[in-house]
Every structure is written in C-alpha cells, then in structure tokens.
Amino acid sequence: MRLLIAAIAATTLGLAACSQADVNKAEQETSQAADEAGAALDNAAQETGEALHQAGEAVEDATNDAAGAVQRATDDNEATQP
C-alpha cells in the first residue's frame, strides 16, 4: 500500500513537467493502478473472511469434541456408558 501511495505521489510530482498527452497517460495509469490495488484488497479481504470462517468452524468443532469428552469422562450413569 505504501508503494502504491509512493507511486501515485511520484506520478503527481512528475505531472508538472509533462505534456498534456503525458499527463493523460499518467492519469490513466494511476487510475488503473488504483483499480488493481482496490481489487487486490477486495480479494484479500474475501480470502481473510473465508479463512476466519474456517478457523471459527474448527474452534467450534474442537470445543464440541472437548465438551463431549468431558461429558463422557464424568458420566456416572452406567446405562449411558459405551
């Protein structure tokens, strides 16, 4: 992200010495870079969300397994023991 900001800043500073065609090209490239960065951030956010969801499912499964183990270990009713 810092690299993108630096690139945009460098492009902006260089615009003063450019022709109008160069300015237009630089604006298009900057816009494209910003769009690509936004898409990459969106993709990363979606992947992070999915990973967090999977981690939550794993924690839930582990908690349920542990609770079942505790329940079986403390069950004094012989009729319910395996």
C-alpha positions, -999 to 999 in steps of 0.1 A, spaced: 0 0 0 28 24 8 44 15 -25 12 25 -43 10 58 -24 46 65 -33 40 57 -70 10 80 -71 29 107 -54 58 104 -78 34 104 -107 17 135 -94 50 153 -89 61 144 -124 29 158 -140 41 194 -138 69 188 -164 48 167 -188 28 174 -219 -9 171 -219 -7 136 -235 18 125 -209 -5 139 -182 -35 119 -196 -14 87 -199 -2 91 -163 -37 97 -150 -49 66 -168 -20 45 -154 -26 59 -119 -63 51 -122 -56 16 -134 -31 10 -106 -56 23 -80 -83 0 -95 -59 -30 -94 -50 -22 -58 -86 -20 -49 -94 -53 -65 -64 -69 -48 -75 -56 -14 -111 -68 -20 -98 -102 -29 -75 -103 2 -105 -93 24 -127 -121 10 -99 -146 15 -93 -134 50 -130 -136 58 -132 -172 45 -101 -182 65 -116 -167 96 -149 -185 90 -130 -218 86 -110 -211 118 -142 -204 137 -157 -237 124 -125 -256 136 -127 -239 170 -164 -248 173 -157 -285 164 -128 -287 188 -150 -272 216 -178 -296 209 -153 -326 209 -138 -314 242 -173 -310 257 -183 -344 246 -151 -359 261 -157 -342 294 -193 -354 294 -183 -390 287 -155 -388 313 -178 -375 340 -208 -397 332 -217 -418 362 -248 -434 347 -238 -470 336 -267 -472 312 -252 -444 291 -216 -455 290 -203 -472 259 
